[in-house]
Amino acid sequence: MSRERTGHDERIRPVRAGDWPGIALVEAAAYAGSSLTEGRAALESKGRASPDTCFVVDLDGDVAGYLLALPYPRFQYPPLARADEPAHDARNLHLHDLVVAHGHRGRGWGRGLLDRLTAAARPRFEHISLVAVDGMAAFWAAHGYQAHPRVRLPESYGENAVYMSIAVPGRGSRPSKEVARFPCPVS
């Protein structure tokens, strides 16, 4: 393992209570001027729902990026800018948000956060879902995520938002017990 990769592993850790101001700042800068800004209270509620699947990039005490994921029924998604307290009993892990601060992009932090999420998901979850926003569907498709265009999303996610998912990589070929059904958010 390269020295740089080891450094990534040491600097990506679970979210702590003192990280929320930094997470809120990174989120606000990333989504400034869009409908995607949620604010600290909504972000914290997602973190409380599943602390073992939420991570930060800690660069000498500064939050340089974060990933928030929580169990959520497949083909559904958490509301933006609203608290979502109850943890769902689901075999799907929803990657709600992954942001690396502008000055730290292109250094492998996003990949490191995704690797950490995949490792955390492997023992408990069958799928990882997300909503690709701001034209990022091609990026996620290149990483193996499949678009589900029949899942309708609210306007708050933006006009180019796409619901996507992937089977948890490296989990084996255990068949899913979840029925591929499309609840009310589907056309």
N, CA, C and O of each residue as an XYZ file, in Angstrom:
748
protein
N       0.850     -1.170      0.000
C       0.000      0.000      0.000
C       0.898      1.236      0.000
O       1.868      1.310      0.755
N       0.575      2.173     -0.828
C       1.401      3.378     -0.928
C       1.263      4.240      0.324
O       0.272      4.166      1.051
N       2.273      5.047      0.549
C       2.256      5.947      1.699
C       1.062      6.908      1.637
O       0.420      7.176      2.652
N       0.770      7.424      0.429
C      -0.351      8.368      0.292
C      -1.669      7.672      0.636
O      -2.518      8.252      1.313
N      -1.843      6.438      0.173
C      -3.074      5.710      0.452
C      -3.218      5.481      1.954
O      -4.307      5.632      2.507
N      -2.123      5.118      2.608
C      -2.168      4.927      4.053
C      -2.586      6.227      4.732
O      -3.392      6.205      5.663
N      -2.058      7.342      4.285
C      -2.436      8.632      4.845
C      -3.914      8.907      4.686
O      -4.540      9.484      5.576
N      -4.485      8.497      3.550
C      -5.918      8.657      3.344
C      -6.679      7.843      4.384
O      -7.626      8.340      4.993
N      -6.275      6.607      4.585
C      -6.977      5.737      5.522
C      -6.969      6.306      6.932
O      -7.961      6.194      7.651
N      -5.869      6.910      7.330
C      -5.753      7.465      8.677
C      -6.559      8.748      8.842
O      -6.966      9.079      9.956
N      -6.789      9.455      7.782
C      -7.464     10.753      7.876
C      -8.963     10.666      7.624
O      -9.679     11.646      7.829
N      -9.441      9.523      7.188
C     -10.878      9.315      7.021
C     -11.356      8.534      8.233
O     -10.884      7.431      8.509
N     -12.297      9.126      8.949
C     -12.758      8.533     10.200
C     -14.249      8.794     10.370
O     -14.826      9.606      9.647
N     -14.881      8.101     11.335
C     -16.296      8.371     11.609
C     -16.512      9.811     12.080
O     -15.629     10.428     12.676
N     -17.683     10.318     11.802
C     -18.068     11.667     12.225
C     -18.150     11.714     13.753
O     -18.660     10.794     14.392
N     -17.640     12.803     14.318
C     -17.724     13.070     15.758
C     -18.609     14.296     15.976
O     -18.858     15.068     15.050
N     -19.075     14.462     17.203
C     -19.980     15.579     17.524
C     -19.377     16.932     17.142
O     -20.103     17.806     16.667
N     -18.087     17.126     17.333
C     -17.460     18.406     17.034
C     -17.246     18.675     15.555
O     -16.787     19.758     15.190
N     -17.567     17.714     14.693
C     -17.374     17.871     13.243
C     -18.503     18.623     12.550
O     -18.320     19.111     11.435
N     -19.670     18.725     13.189
C     -20.842     19.268     12.487
C     -20.690     20.703     12.002
O     -21.179     21.006     10.913
N     -20.048     21.602     12.733
C     -19.855     22.944     12.174
C     -19.031     22.902     10.879
O     -19.355     23.606      9.922
N     -17.980     22.091     10.842
C     -17.156     21.964      9.632
C     -17.906     21.321      8.489
O     -17.770     21.739      7.339
N     -18.700     20.302      8.797
C     -19.512     19.644      7.761
C     -20.484     20.654      7.164
O     -20.637     20.730      5.944
N     -21.142     21.430      8.026
C     -22.103     22.432      7.538
C     -21.418     23.475      6.658
O     -22.000     23.912      5.665
N     -20.203     23.881      6.998
C     -19.473     24.854      6.174
C     -19.112     24.269      4.806
O     -19.271     24.940      3.787
N     -18.631     23.032      4.776
C     -18.273     22.382      3.513
C     -19.518     22.223      2.647
O     -19.478     22.464      1.440
N     -20.621     21.818      3.266
C     -21.883     21.644      2.533
C     -22.385     22.970      1.964
O     -22.785     23.035      0.802
N     -22.367     24.011      2.766
C     -22.856     25.319      2.314
C     -22.019     25.845      1.145
O     -22.568     26.409      0.199
N     -20.708     25.666      1.203
C     -19.845     26.126      0.105
C     -20.082     25.312     -1.165
O     -20.085     25.862     -2.266
N     -20.279     24.014     -1.013
C     -20.459     23.147     -2.184
C     -21.777     23.417     -2.905
O     -21.837     23.336     -4.132
N     -22.819     23.732     -2.167
C     -24.146     23.882     -2.764
C     -24.658     25.321     -2.760
O     -25.852     25.556     -2.945
N     -23.771     26.270     -2.552
C     -24.171     27.680     -2.521
C     -24.951     28.042     -3.781
O     -24.555     27.698     -4.895
N     -26.048     28.732     -3.587
C     -26.848     29.184     -4.720
C     -27.739     28.116     -5.326
O     -28.332     28.342     -6.382
N     -27.850     26.964     -4.691
C     -28.722     25.905     -5.230
C     -29.769     25.529     -4.194
O     -29.720     25.984     -3.051
N     -30.707     24.701     -4.603
C     -31.744     24.223     -3.691
C     -31.250     23.046     -2.860
O     -32.011     22.490     -2.068
N     -29.994     22.660     -3.025
C     -29.475     21.461     -2.375
C     -28.913     21.700     -0.981
O     -28.628     20.740     -0.265
N     -28.748     22.951     -0.578
C     -28.226     23.242      0.751
C     -29.261     22.842      1.792
O     -30.419     23.254      1.725
N     -28.830     22.036      2.754
C     -29.755     21.538      3.769
C     -29.606     22.209      5.112
O     -30.602     22.424      5.804
N     -28.394     22.545      5.501
C     -28.147     23.122      6.812
C     -27.791     22.071      7.844
O     -28.042     20.877      7.678
N     -27.205     22.558      8.897
C     -26.634     21.684      9.915
C     -27.641     20.736     10.562
O     -27.349     19.549     10.703
N     -28.806     21.220     10.954
C     -29.778     20.376     11.666
C     -30.195     19.168     10.819
O     -30.259     18.047     11.323
N     -30.473     19.396      9.550
C     -30.877     18.282      8.670
C     -29.723     17.307      8.471
O     -29.926     16.093      8.479
N     -28.511     17.835      8.292
C     -27.347     16.961      8.116
C     -27.102     16.130      9.376
O     -26.858     14.926      9.287
N     -27.166     16.756     10.526
C     -26.966     16.030     11.782
C     -27.995     14.924     11.968
O     -27.667     13.857     12.486
N     -29.231     15.162     11.553
C     -30.261     14.128     11.720
C     -29.916     12.892     10.887
O     -30.165     11.766     11.316
N     -29.348     13.099      9.707
C     -28.937     11.963      8.876
C     -27.773     11.221      9.538
O     -27.706      9.992      9.495
N     -26.860     11.977     10.148
C     -25.745     11.356     10.849
C     -26.186     10.559     12.067
O     -25.644      9.486     12.334
N     -27.157     11.068     12.805
C     -27.667     10.348     13.979
C     -28.369      9.058     13.584
O     -28.374      8.095     14.350
N     -28.957      9.032     12.406
C     -29.682      7.837     11.956
C     -28.757      6.641     11.735
O     -29.192      5.494     11.829
N     -27.476      6.908     11.440
C     -26.543      5.808     11.170
C     -25.099      6.267     11.350
O     -24.377      6.429     10.366
N     -24.673      6.477     12.581
C     -23.329      7.009     12.811
C     -22.208      6.133     12.257
O     -21.131      6.639     11.941
N     -22.444      4.837     12.137
C     -21.378      3.951     11.649
C     -21.226      3.958     10.129
O     -20.382      3.240      9.592
N     -22.033      4.762      9.428
C     -21.898      4.876      7.965
C     -21.720      6.332      7.530
O     -22.041      6.697      6.399
N     -21.210      7.150      8.438
C     -20.957      8.561      8.145
C     -19.507      8.871      8.493
O     -19.037      8.521      9.575
N     -18.788      9.535      7.565
C     -17.351      9.725      7.703
C     -16.931     11.139      7.315
O     -17.624     11.828      6.566
N     -15.782     11.555      7.843
C     -15.193     12.832      7.460
C     -13.745     12.617      7.028
O     -13.092     11.646      7.410
N     -13.272     13.558      6.218
C     -11.845     13.683      5.927
C     -11.341     14.708      6.931
O     -11.730     15.874      6.880
N     -10.480     14.279      7.841
C      -9.952     15.127      8.905
C      -8.519     15.502      8.568
O      -7.619     14.666      8.653
N      -8.303     16.746      8.187
C      -6.961     17.244      7.884
C      -6.531     18.156      9.022
O      -6.825     19.351      9.025
N      -5.847     17.587      9.964
C      -5.339     18.317     11.124
C      -6.431     19.094     11.855
O      -6.250     20.256     12.220
N      -7.556     18.437     12.059
C      -8.664     19.033     12.797
C      -9.665     19.798     11.959
O     -10.692     20.237     12.478
N      -9.391     19.970     10.671
C     -10.341     20.635      9.775
C     -11.065     19.607      8.929
O     -10.450     18.675      8.411
N     -12.378     19.776      8.790
C     -13.165     18.892      7.928
C     -12.952     19.331      6.485
O     -13.327     20.438      6.097
N     -12.341     18.443      5.692
C     -12.074     18.734      4.281
C     -13.032     17.992      3.365
O     -12.984     18.165      2.147
N     -13.894     17.175      3.933
C     -14.874     16.430      3.158
C     -15.677     15.557      4.097
O     -15.296     15.336      5.246
N     -16.802     15.061      3.588
C     -17.645     14.192      4.406
C     -18.494     13.301      3.521
O     -18.687     13.573      2.336
N     -18.995     12.234      4.118
C     -19.935     11.332      3.469
C     -20.976     10.967      4.516
O     -20.634     10.534      5.617
N     -22.245     11.142      4.173
C     -23.348     10.777      5.054
C     -24.194      9.725      4.357
O     -24.662      9.938      3.238
N     -24.389      8.594      5.013
C     -25.212      7.519      4.449
C     -26.061      6.931      5.566
O     -25.625      6.865      6.716
N     -27.266      6.506      5.230
C     -28.170      5.951      6.221
C     -29.034      4.870      5.588
O     -29.311      4.924      4.390
N     -29.463      3.885      6.380
C     -30.363      2.868      5.841
C     -31.656      3.540      5.373
O     -32.235      4.370      6.075
N     -32.089      3.162      4.174
C     -33.314      3.741      3.630
C     -33.908      2.732      2.664
O     -33.161      2.073      1.941
N     -35.219      2.590      2.626
C     -35.813      1.627      1.698
C     -35.379      1.884      0.260
O     -35.255      3.030     -0.171
N     -35.157      0.827     -0.453
C     -34.720      0.932     -1.838
C     -35.780      1.664     -2.662
O     -36.976      1.472     -2.448
N     -35.350      2.485     -3.581
C     -36.184      3.290     -4.473
C     -36.897      4.427     -3.736
O     -37.847      5.015     -4.254
N     -36.433      4.726     -2.535
C     -36.901      5.891     -1.784
C     -35.663      6.692     -1.386
O     -34.538      6.231     -1.577
N     -35.860      7.867     -0.845
C     -34.757      8.767     -0.551
C     -35.163      9.704      0.578
O     -36.344     10.004      0.749
N     -34.172     10.168      1.352
C     -34.490     11.091      2.439
C     -34.895     12.464      1.917
O     -34.459     12.870      0.839
N     -35.707     13.167      2.657
C     -36.071     14.525      2.256
C     -34.887     15.463      2.427
O     -34.082     15.297      3.343
N     -34.786     16.435      1.554
C     -33.741     17.450      1.681
C     -34.174     18.498      2.690
O     -35.354     18.837      2.780
N     -33.214     19.009      3.445
C     -33.396     20.126      4.369
C     -34.405     19.858      5.475
O     -34.884     20.788      6.123
N     -34.726     18.591      5.691
C     -35.622     18.228      6.795
C     -34.970     17.135      7.609
O     -34.251     16.296      7.067
N     -35.213     17.139      8.889
C     -34.696     16.089      9.753
C     -35.322     14.753      9.366
O     -36.488     14.687      8.976
N     -34.551     13.721      9.478
C     -35.019     12.370      9.161
C     -34.521     11.454     10.269
O     -33.598     10.665     10.065
N     -35.129     11.560     11.432
C     -34.640     10.889     12.630
C     -34.700      9.368     12.607
O     -33.687      8.728     12.893
N     -35.811      8.771     12.288
C     -35.852      7.324     12.496
C     -34.929      6.581     11.533
O     -34.876      6.872     10.339
N     -34.212      5.621     12.088
C     -33.408      4.741     11.235
C     -34.362      3.724     10.619
O     -35.216      3.163     11.306
N     -34.213      3.500      9.354
C     -35.065      2.535      8.662
C     -34.416      1.163      8.720
O     -33.194      1.039      8.646
N     -35.231      0.147      8.851
C     -34.739     -1.224      8.808
C     -34.749     -1.639      7.342
O     -35.757     -2.128      6.833
N     -33.636     -1.442      6.680
C     -33.567     -1.697      5.241
C     -32.242     -2.375      4.913
O     -31.253     -2.196      5.624
N     -32.227     -3.139      3.854
C     -31.006     -3.769      3.356
C     -30.331     -2.864      2.324
O     -29.358     -3.257      1.682
N     -30.856     -1.657      2.176
C     -30.310     -0.657      1.263
C     -29.693      0.465      2.091
O     -30.297      0.942      3.052
N     -28.491      0.883      1.712
C     -27.825      2.002      2.360
C     -27.853      3.161      1.381
O     -27.339      3.052      0.268
N     -28.449      4.269      1.792
C     -28.572      5.419      0.899
C     -27.434      6.398      1.158
O     -27.321      6.948      2.253
N     -26.598      6.614      0.157
C     -25.513      7.585      0.229
C     -26.160      8.951      0.012
O     -26.398      9.361     -1.124
N     -26.436      9.634      1.087
C     -27.176     10.887      1.004
C     -26.324     12.038      0.479
O     -26.801     12.862     -0.301
N     -25.064     12.094      0.908
C     -24.232     13.214      0.484
C     -22.765     12.842      0.600
O     -22.338     12.234      1.581
N     -22.005     13.216     -0.412
C     -20.547     13.068     -0.411
C     -19.998     14.360     -0.980
O     -20.265     14.700     -2.132
N     -19.229     15.082     -0.174
C     -18.671     16.356     -0.604
C     -17.221     16.440     -0.151
O     -16.900     16.152      1.002
N     -16.356     16.837     -1.066
C     -14.974     17.158     -0.737
C     -14.832     18.663     -1.001
O     -15.224     19.164     -2.055
N     -14.269     19.359     -0.031
C     -14.097     20.813     -0.157
C     -13.301     21.132     -1.420
O     -12.386     20.401     -1.797
N     -13.664     22.224     -2.057
C     -13.098     22.593     -3.350
C     -11.572     22.515     -3.392
O     -11.030     21.946     -4.340
N     -10.883     23.042     -2.445
C      -9.426     23.060     -2.440
C      -8.768     21.706     -2.222
O      -7.546     21.590     -2.318
N      -9.563     20.680     -1.929
C      -9.011     19.346     -1.656
C      -9.460     18.298     -2.679
O      -9.197     17.108     -2.504
N     -10.123     18.728     -3.725
C     -10.585     17.791     -4.757
C      -9.425     17.321     -5.626
O      -8.402     17.997     -5.742
N      -9.602     16.150     -6.233
C      -8.591     15.611     -7.124
C      -7.439     14.929     -6.398
O      -6.410     14.638     -7.009
N      -7.596     14.675     -5.125
C      -6.528     14.051     -4.334
C      -6.895     12.672     -3.808
O      -6.164     12.101     -2.998
N      -8.023     12.132     -4.262
C      -8.421     10.784     -3.858
C      -9.288     10.700     -2.620
O      -9.612      9.604     -2.163
N      -9.672     11.848     -2.066
C     -10.497     11.808     -0.853
C     -11.885     11.228     -1.117
O     -12.402     10.473     -0.294
N     -12.492     11.568     -2.248
C     -13.810     11.014     -2.575
C     -13.749      9.506     -2.706
O     -14.616      8.807     -2.181
N     -12.747      8.993     -3.393
C     -12.569      7.542     -3.541
C     -12.353      6.904     -2.178
O     -12.903      5.841     -1.892
N     -11.548      7.553     -1.332
C     -11.314      7.032      0.015
C     -12.585      6.959      0.842
O     -12.812      5.982      1.556
N     -13.418      7.999      0.747
C     -14.703      7.990      1.452
C     -15.602      6.866      0.931
O     -16.250      6.173      1.715
N     -15.640      6.689     -0.391
C     -16.457      5.607     -0.964
C     -15.943      4.233     -0.543
O     -16.738      3.342     -0.244
N     -14.633      4.051     -0.517
C     -14.064      2.779     -0.065
C     -14.457      2.491      1.379
O     -14.796      1.359      1.726
N     -14.410      3.513      2.210
C     -14.782      3.349      3.616
C     -16.258      2.994      3.745
O     -16.630      2.150      4.560
N     -17.101      3.645      2.935
C     -18.529      3.342      2.953
C     -18.781      1.909      2.508
O     -19.564      1.195      3.135
N     -18.130      1.482      1.439
C     -18.329      0.116      0.932
C     -17.934     -0.909      1.989
O     -18.644     -1.895      2.186
N     -16.828     -0.691      2.663
C     -16.396     -1.610      3.713
C     -17.420     -1.662      4.854
O     -17.696     -2.732      5.396
N     -17.979     -0.503      5.212
C     -18.984     -0.459      6.276
C     -20.292     -1.117      5.834
O     -20.996     -1.712      6.650
N     -20.612     -1.010      4.552
C     -21.874     -1.551      4.030
C     -21.843     -3.067      3.857
O     -22.864     -3.731      4.034
N     -20.702     -3.606      3.519
C     -20.582     -5.008      3.130
C     -21.256     -6.003      4.074
O     -21.955     -6.890      3.585
N     -21.092     -5.914      5.374
C     -21.703     -6.946      6.215
C     -23.213     -6.829      6.407
O     -23.863     -7.821      6.738
N     -23.784     -5.644      6.208
C     -25.205     -5.438      6.549
C     -26.134     -5.130      5.396
O     -27.337     -5.368      5.493
N     -25.599     -4.602      4.299
C     -26.460     -4.077      3.255
C     -26.251     -4.798      1.935
O     -25.159     -5.290      1.652
N     -27.303     -4.857      1.132
C     -27.240     -5.491     -0.181
C     -27.009     -4.488     -1.301
O     -26.388     -4.813     -2.313
N     -27.507     -3.268     -1.120
C     -27.395     -2.232     -2.149
C     -26.986     -0.904     -1.525
O     -27.219     -0.647     -0.344
N     -26.374     -0.076     -2.354
C     -26.120      1.320     -2.002
C     -26.831      2.154     -3.055
O     -26.641      1.948     -4.253
N     -27.647      3.092     -2.605
C     -28.353      3.975     -3.531
C     -27.896      5.403     -3.302
O     -27.237      5.713     -2.309
N     -28.258      6.268     -4.242
C     -27.951      7.689     -4.133
C     -28.815      8.443     -5.114
O     -29.434      7.849     -5.997
N     -28.857      9.739     -4.961
C     -29.483     10.610     -5.950
C     -28.350     11.431     -6.551
O     -27.739     12.252     -5.867
N     -28.073     11.208     -7.824
C     -27.044     11.983     -8.532
C     -27.639     13.348     -8.860
O     -28.693     13.440     -9.491
N     -26.957     14.405     -8.428
C     -27.432     15.770     -8.660
C     -26.420     16.533     -9.503
O     -25.288     16.089     -9.695
N     -26.838     17.666     -9.991
C     -25.958     18.572    -10.742
C     -25.229     17.889    -11.895
O     -24.048     18.150    -12.124
N     -25.925     17.015    -12.623
C     -25.322     16.371    -13.793
C     -24.290     15.310    -13.481
O     -23.487     14.974    -14.351
N     -24.278     14.768    -12.273
C     -23.270     13.786    -11.870
C     -23.647     12.338    -12.193
O     -22.915     11.427    -11.807
N     -24.763     12.097    -12.885
C     -25.176     10.722    -13.182
C     -24.114      9.972    -13.989
O     -23.887      8.788    -13.740
N     -23.469     10.619    -14.933
C     -22.434      9.947    -15.737
C     -21.252      9.531    -14.863
O     -20.688      8.453    -15.051
N     -20.883     10.373    -13.922
C     -19.803     10.038    -12.990
C     -20.150      8.773    -12.216
O     -19.342      7.847    -12.142
N     -21.358      8.729    -11.637
C     -21.760      7.569    -10.846
C     -21.933      6.335    -11.719
O     -21.609      5.229    -11.286
N     -22.432      6.498    -12.925
C     -22.560      5.357    -13.845
C     -21.181      4.766    -14.146
O     -21.042      3.547    -14.240
N     -20.178      5.604    -14.295
C     -18.810      5.118    -14.531
C     -18.276      4.337    -13.338
O     -17.324      3.569    -13.478
N     -18.875      4.523    -12.169
C     -18.491      3.769    -10.975
C     -19.427      2.590    -10.719
O     -19.410      2.009     -9.634
N     -20.238      2.237    -11.708
C     -21.074      1.040    -11.621
C     -22.495      1.243    -11.156
O     -23.253      0.277    -11.072
N     -22.881      2.464    -10.852
C     -24.255      2.718    -10.401
C     -25.198      2.711    -11.589
O     -24.882      3.249    -12.650
N     -26.348      2.103    -11.403
C     -27.366      2.003    -12.454
C     -28.471      3.022    -12.187
O     -28.964      3.142    -11.065
N     -28.848      3.746    -13.224
C     -29.931      4.730    -13.108
C     -31.279      4.021    -13.058
O     -31.481      2.993    -13.705
N     -32.186      4.581    -12.289
C     -33.564      4.104    -12.193
C     -34.472      5.280    -12.555
O     -35.045      5.920    -11.674
N     -34.600      5.559    -13.844
C     -35.327      6.769    -14.263
C     -36.810      6.769    -13.897
O     -37.447      7.822    -13.935
N     -37.366      5.623    -13.548
C     -38.783      5.592    -13.168
C     -39.027      6.158    -11.773
O     -40.163      6.475    -11.423
N     -37.972      6.288    -10.980
C     -38.122      6.861     -9.638
C     -38.172      8.374     -9.787
O     -37.193      9.008    -10.180
N     -39.313      8.931     -9.473
C     -39.480     10.381     -9.561
C     -38.894     11.048     -8.330
O     -39.013     10.547     -7.212
N     -38.270     12.171     -8.557
C     -37.647     12.922     -7.474
C     -38.295     14.296     -7.371
O     -38.743     14.848     -8.376
N     -38.348     14.851     -6.162
C     -38.928     16.190     -6.019
C     -38.024     17.247     -6.645
O     -36.828     17.028     -6.832
N     -38.613     18.393     -6.963
C     -37.870     19.497     -7.572
C     -36.695     19.948     -6.717
O     -35.715     20.472     -7.245
N     -36.779     19.753     -5.414
C     -35.708     20.217     -4.524
C     -34.367     19.562     -4.834
O     -33.325     20.117     -4.484
N     -34.362     18.406     -5.474
C     -33.106     17.739     -5.848
C     -32.523     18.313     -7.149
O     -31.407     17.955     -7.526
N     -33.244     19.178     -7.826
C     -32.753     19.773     -9.071
C     -33.314     19.038    -10.282
O     -33.725     17.881    -10.190
N     -33.322     19.728    -11.414
C     -33.988     19.160    -12.591
C     -33.243     18.001    -13.238
O     -33.861     17.221    -13.964
N     -31.943     17.855    -13.007
C     -31.189     16.755    -13.607
C     -30.906     15.624    -12.632
O     -30.043     14.789    -12.905
N     -31.601     15.571    -11.512
C     -31.361     14.543    -10.507
C     -31.822     13.174    -10.994
O     -32.843     13.055    -11.672
N     -31.058     12.147    -10.641
C     -31.356     10.764    -11.054
C     -31.120      9.844     -9.865
O     -30.065      9.904     -9.233
N     -32.093      8.994     -9.557
C     -31.924      7.972     -8.524
C     -31.106      6.833     -9.126
O     -31.390      6.381    -10.236
N     -30.083      6.366     -8.391
C     -29.184      5.324     -8.897
C     -28.860      4.352     -7.767
O     -28.984      4.690     -6.590
N     -28.440      3.136     -8.140
C     -28.026      2.183     -7.113
C     -27.030      1.179     -7.678
O     -26.849      1.058     -8.889
N     -26.391      0.464     -6.755
C     -25.421     -0.570     -7.094
C     -25.513     -1.659     -6.022
O     -25.781     -1.362     -4.858
N     -25.292     -2.915     -6.410
C     -25.155     -3.963     -5.410
C     -23.861     -3.683     -4.655
O     -22.885     -3.230     -5.253
N     -23.842     -3.945     -3.364
C     -22.646     -3.669     -2.577
C     -21.481     -4.480     -3.149
O     -21.519     -5.710     -3.144
N     -20.451     -3.796     -3.641
C     -19.314     -4.481     -4.234
C     -18.614     -5.416     -3.246
O     -18.383     -5.066     -2.088
N     -18.283     -6.620     -3.736
C     -17.550     -7.577     -2.921
C     -18.383     -8.320     -1.906
O     -17.838     -9.018     -1.051
N     -19.672     -8.188     -1.981
C     -20.545     -8.817     -0.995
C     -20.838    -10.266     -1.334
O     -21.362    -10.992     -0.489
N     -20.522    -10.707     -2.523
C     -20.852    -12.062     -2.928
C     -22.129    -12.084     -3.733
O     -22.672    -11.031     -4.067
N     -22.601    -13.234     -4.040
C     -23.769    -13.359     -4.921
C     -25.009    -13.789     -4.172
O     -25.856    -14.489     -4.726
N     -25.131    -13.380     -2.912
C     -26.337    -13.714     -2.168
C     -27.529    -13.030     -2.801
O     -27.480    -11.829     -3.065
N     -28.595    -13.763     -3.050
C     -29.769    -13.153     -3.671
C     -30.446    -12.162     -2.728
O     -30.471    -12.350     -1.511
N     -30.977    -11.136     -3.303
C     -31.682    -10.114     -2.544
C     -33.036    -10.641     -2.111
O     -33.741    -11.277     -2.894
N     -33.402    -10.375     -0.861
C     -34.731    -10.735     -0.375
C     -35.704     -9.590     -0.586
O     -36.910     -9.739     -0.388
N     -35.172     -8.453     -0.988
C     -35.996     -7.275     -1.213
C     -36.631     -7.350     -2.593
O     -35.946     -7.607     -3.583
N     -37.889     -7.136     -2.658
C     -38.583     -7.143     -3.943
C     -38.345     -5.796     -4.615
O     -38.468     -4.749     -3.978
N     -38.007     -5.822     -5.888
C     -37.796     -4.563     -6.625
C     -39.159     -3.943     -6.886
O     -39.788     -4.211     -7.910
N     -39.600     -3.133     -5.975
C     -40.899     -2.491     -6.113
C     -40.686     -0.985     -6.131
O     -39.703     -0.473     -5.594
N     -41.590     -0.314     -6.735
C     -41.486      1.132     -6.840
C     -42.647      1.742     -6.079
O     -43.775      1.754     -6.573
N     -42.382      2.258     -4.865
C     -43.453      2.889     -4.108
C     -43.865      4.218     -4.740
O     -43.467      4.527     -5.863
N     -44.631      4.968     -4.045
C     -45.251      6.176     -4.579
C     -44.353      7.143     -5.337
O     -44.886      7.846     -6.196
N     -43.023      7.257     -5.107
C     -42.268      8.249     -5.864
C     -41.982      7.845     -7.301
O     -41.128      8.459     -7.940
N     -42.654      6.853     -7.825
C     -42.354      6.373     -9.175
C     -43.473      6.745    -10.128
O     -44.654      6.734     -9.780
N     -43.059      7.075    -11.346
C     -44.068      7.432    -12.345
C     -44.765      6.202    -12.872
O     -45.648      6.310    -13.723
